[in-house]
Amino acid sequence: MSISSVSSSVSALGGIFAAPKPEPTGKPSAREEFLEFAAKSPAEHLRDAILRELGTTEEKLQAMEPKERAAMEDMIAERLKLKVEQEAEKRTGLLVDVQA
């Protein structure tokens, strides 16, 4: 059996093996969720983690009064700074000066 005959046989099946189209549910698909996750920087992931710790979301933060939001942003910045410092401490000794 040649490749061309296999190819024409598969084409003749008319897409029997094609995945069904998902029905729109208003909820993002796993693929869309992954692409959104992958597009975020490490700093954005860290900010999202801090927001979860504080029991809020970007949407809730946007809806806050300016004073309340400023206080939350200060708290987020402080926690972000602390987490970055903690990560830096964990990495001590990772880099070595080979010229010394």
Long-range contacts (C-beta under 8 A, 24 or more apart in sequence): 43-80, 46-80, 46-83, 46-84, 47-76, 47-80, 50-76, 50-79, 50-80, 50-83, 51-76, 53-79
